[in-house]
Amino acid sequence: MKRGKKYIQLKEKVDRTKAYTLGEAVGLAKATSYSKFDGTLEISTKINYKSLQNVRGTISLPHGTGKTIKVLVFCKGDKQNEAREAGADFVGDMDLIEKVSGGWTDFDACVATPDMMKEVGKLGPVLGRKGLMPKPKAGTVTTDVTKAVKELKAGRIEYRPDKGGVVHLGVGKCSFSDDKLSDNINAVVAALMKDKPSDAKGDYLKSFAVAATMGIGVKVDVKELVNANI
């Protein structure tokens, strides 16, 4: 893959053989971002576990993601007022079911009350493809729509590894302070270690790196990072 001059110049700032402290890595990742927009700082960590389909959960970032999250709630009756008061952007029942079934997905997160799931489940071809299907494990199938909406708006994110066992997550904007980004990353690691399956052997997180949306990947000392969050 051919790289531009800017990428090549910035790449020289990072020692690819070295695992940096979290603070050093965050500073380097920000310094080597070459986008003209306020990019997202992203983490990638390799999970060491045989049953990857069982590795998933949610994480509340203390400083949010920096993104404006549009939340849709499928619910009926009084729950609709609760959802609106909590800050939901779209609230409804069969009217929204029909709209989404037509392919509309102009939202970032989806919540449903249990009594709506029979109909919401039929939206699998639309919601499932975009990872928007409400799930009890993720806290998005719930009667407490107020809590779910507020947490999603505040920066609660869902994680699961890809087929290669790597978890990719955006943990804030590059314009965030180094301390805020480090806090968010520590929250991610603490949540991953808390959710670690009891039968996982050896080092659960095999590697850890940070990078801006358009930037250079920087390795983090994974042992030091894990030890600081267990």
N, C-alpha and C positions, 0 to 999 in steps of 0.2 A: 504494500500500500504506500503510495507516494504521499509524503508529508510536506507541508509548506515551511517556509523559512522561519516563521514565527514559532511554530511547533518545535522545530529542531533546536532553535535557540533556547526556548524555555525548558526543553527536555534536559539540556545540559546542567540546569540548576538542581536536578534531582539525581541522587545516587541510587540507581535502580537495584543495587545489591544491598542497600542498607535498610534496616527497619527502624523508623524514626519513633520518637515519643509522640503521643497524641498531639500535644501542643505544637511540636515542630511540623508534624504532618499536616495539620490544619493550616498553619501559616504558609507552608510550601504549596499546598493545593490551591489556596487563594491567590498566591503570588504567581502561579503558573496558569491561571485562567486567562484565556485569550478571546472570550466572547465579548461582543459589544454591549450585550444585555446583562442584566443581573442574573448570572447563572445559579444553578442549584448545586450545593455540595452533596455529593453522593458517596455512599459507602458500599463496599462489596466485601462479603465475608464468606468463606468456604466452610460449610457445615460438614462435620465428620459423623455421619450416622447412617445406618443401613436403610431405615424406613423413612425416606424423605417426605413421603405423603403425610406422615404424622407430625411433621415439623411445621407449625404455623401458629400464629397468635397475633396479638395487637400490642402496640406500644404507644404510650402517651408521651409526646415530646414536650419537655418543660417550656420551650420557647416557640413551639409550633413549627410549621414548615415554611412559613413566609408566603404560602399560597392562600388565595381566597377559595375556600372549599364550598362548592354548591351541593347542598344536601337535599335529597328527595325522601319524603316519608309516605309510605302507603299505610293509611289507617282510616278508621271510621269514627263518627260521633265526636265526643268530647276530646278524644285523642288528637283530633285535627287542630283544635285550638291550642292544646299543649305544645304540639309540634311547631306551630307558627310562633307562639310566644318564646319558644326556645331558640328561634332563629332559622328554622328550616326554610329553604328557598322555594320548594315545591311540595304541596301537601294535597292528598286526595285519595280516592279509592278506585272505583271502576273507571272513572274518567281518565285517571293517570295510567291505569292498566292498559286501556285502549290506546292511549297516546304512545306509550313505550312499545307496545306490541307492533306499532307501525314503524319502529326503528329509531324513535327519538331517544337520545341519551345525552342531553346537554346538562349533565350533572356529574359530580365527582364521587359521591357516596350515596348509598341507598339504605334506608331503614324501613322495616316493616313490623307491624304488630303480628303476633302469632295467628290471629283470626284472618289475616289477609294472605297468609302464605300459600293457601290452596290455589289462589288465583295468581299470586306473584310467581309461584313455581312454574307456571306455564310460560313465563317470560325468559326461561333458560336460554333459548337461542339468541336472545338479544343481550340480556344482562350477563349471562355466563361468559360470553365471548369477550366482554370487556372487564371481567372481574368485578362486576357490580352486584352480583346476587347477594341478598342479605343472608347471613348465616348466624345461627345461635352462638357458635364458638367465637365469632368475631364481635359479639355483642350487638349485632345489627338486626337480629330478630328478637324483639323485646317489647314488653308493655311499658317500660320506662323510656318513652320516646324523648323526654326532656334531657335525661342524662346522655343518651346516645347522640342526640343532635349536638349538644354542647361540647361533648368530648371530640366529636369529629370536626367541629368548627375550630376547636382549640389546637388541633394538630395530632389527633390520634390516627395512627397508621397501622395497616395490616401487613404482616410479612409472611412469606413462604419462599422456600428455595426453588430455583429453577431445576431443570432436569440434571444439570451438572452439580447440584448441591450448593449453588451460590445464591445468597440473599443480597439483592440490590435494593437500596432505599435512599430516597432523598431526605436529608436531615436538616435542611435550612438553606437560605439564600447566602451567596458569597458576601453579600453586604452585611450579614450578621457579624457581630464581634467574634473573635476567636473563642472567647470564653463561652458564649452562647452556643456556638457550634460544638465545642467540646462537651458542654453539658448535655446536649441532645445526643451526641454519639455515646457518651457514657450511659445515658438512659437506654439506648438501643442494646448495648452490650449487657447491661444489667438484666434487661427483659429476656434476652436470648438465653442467658445463663440460668435465669430463674425457670424458664420453660424447658430447660434441658431434660430430655427423657432419662428416666432413672437407669435404663440399661445402656446408655451411651458410654462407650469405652474410649480411653485415651483423651487426647485434646479435642474438645468439642468444636472449637473454632480453630481451623487449621491455618487460616491466613486472614488478613484484614488490610484493606486499602481504602484511601479516600481520593477523590478527584472532583474537580469542577465539571459541569456539563460539557464544556469544551476546555479541557485542561489535561494536565499530566497526572497519571496515577502515582500515588505516594504510598509506599508500604508503611504499615504501623506495627510496632512491636506488640504482637498479639498477646504474648504471655504477660507483659506488663499491663496491658489494657484489661485483660481478664482478671488478673489478680487485684486490680483496683476496683473491680465491680462485682466481687463475690463475697 
